[in-house]
Amino acid sequence: MTVFRYEWKKNFRYIICWTLAVGVLILCMIPAYYGALDSVGSLSKIYENSEFYDSLGMTADLFQEPLGMYAFLNVFFSMAIGIFGMYLGMSLYTKECTGGTAEYLMTKPIGRMQIFREKNLCMLGGIMLAGAAYVLSSYTTLSLMGIECSERFLPVALSFVLIALFFGVLGVWVGVYKPAIQSPLVVAGLTVFTAYCLTSFSRIAGVPLIDFLSPFSFFEVGYIFSEGFYPPAYLVWYVLFVAVLYLSAAIRFKSKDVTFTV
């Protein structure tokens, strides 16, 4: 676990800052948005004939429900955690190239696949920590406000973690194939924003095929509230997509290994 400890120590401040940020922000924003529920009736009339709710994957009636409002917030927090996950996954690989270092060349000899696994374990640990803080803060805040967390709460909250994991693996893939990227944060931000725009466009234009290009489409709020879980087809596609990205990155990273002959 040498590489994991090294990477965790190096990225600990970044991970903790994001963990505290998502926990505190959801803790503060839920009461603020629920305070606006009294005016939601007029808000629904304003957007009644627009594409506002379609772009969010929800209805006006759902928007007026307590958990529906939380799901609305969750969409935008998922964009933020997507940037966090992708940047973390990408930076674990780009920093070695852009920093002009050879971090593991003179250390204890270990295989590249072990390095790959332990780097990704650091990424996974960071996402799980931030996700746990978000889910616990959400549950605590809703409970303190007297709002019942029904069976719909957990799938909505866990979509936050699953979106972060998707972009984390995507960041690993990009970092392995393009390690010379100078601005991983900019790349992560543009990628997540583009993915969200693809989902909004697909819902408004009615082109379901585009949904398969963005993880935001895999966890549609309206479907979760009506069926109680994620769409099976999208869930299978999610697993396949993540597996292909991970295996492709592993093969590419392994191919860079140095073979010594006697």
Stockholm file with secondary structure:
# STOCKHOLM 1.0

chainA/1-262         MTVFRYEWKKNFRYIICWTLAVGVLILCMIPAYYGALDSVGSLSKIYENSEFYDSLGMTADLFQEPLGMYAFLNVFFSMAIGIFGMYLGMSLYTKECTGGTAEYLMTKPIGRMQIFREKNLCMLGGIMLAGAAYVLSSYTTLSLMGIECSERFLPVALSFVLIALFFGVLGVWVGVYKPAIQSPLVVAGLTVFTAYCLTSFSRIAGVPLIDFLSPFSFFEVGYIFSEGFYPPAYLVWYVLFVAVLYLSAAIRFKSKDVTFTV
#=GR chainA/1-262 SS CHHHHHHHHHHHHHHHHHHHHHHHHHHHHHHHHHTTGGGHHHHHHHTTTSSHHHHHTCCHHHHHSHHHHHHHHHHHHHHHHHHHHHHHHHHHHHHHHHTTCCTTTTSSCCCHHHHHHHHHHHHHHHHHHHHHHHHHHHHHHHHHTTCCCCTTHHHHHHHHHHHHHHHHHHHHHHHHHCTTCSCHHHHHHHHHHHHHHHHHHHHHHTCGGGGGGCGGGGGCHHHHHHHSSCCHHHHHHHHHHHHHHHHHHHHHHHHTCCCCCC
#=GC SS_cons         CHHHHHHHHHHHHHHHHHHHHHHHHHHHHHHHHHTTGGGHHHHHHHTTTSSHHHHHTCCHHHHHSHHHHHHHHHHHHHHHHHHHHHHHHHHHHHHHHHTTCCTTTTSSCCCHHHHHHHHHHHHHHHHHHHHHHHHHHHHHHHHHTTCCCCTTHHHHHHHHHHHHHHHHHHHHHHHHHCTTCSCHHHHHHHHHHHHHHHHHHHHHHTCGGGGGGCGGGGGCHHHHHHHSSCCHHHHHHHHHHHHHHHHHHHHHHHHTCCCCCC
//
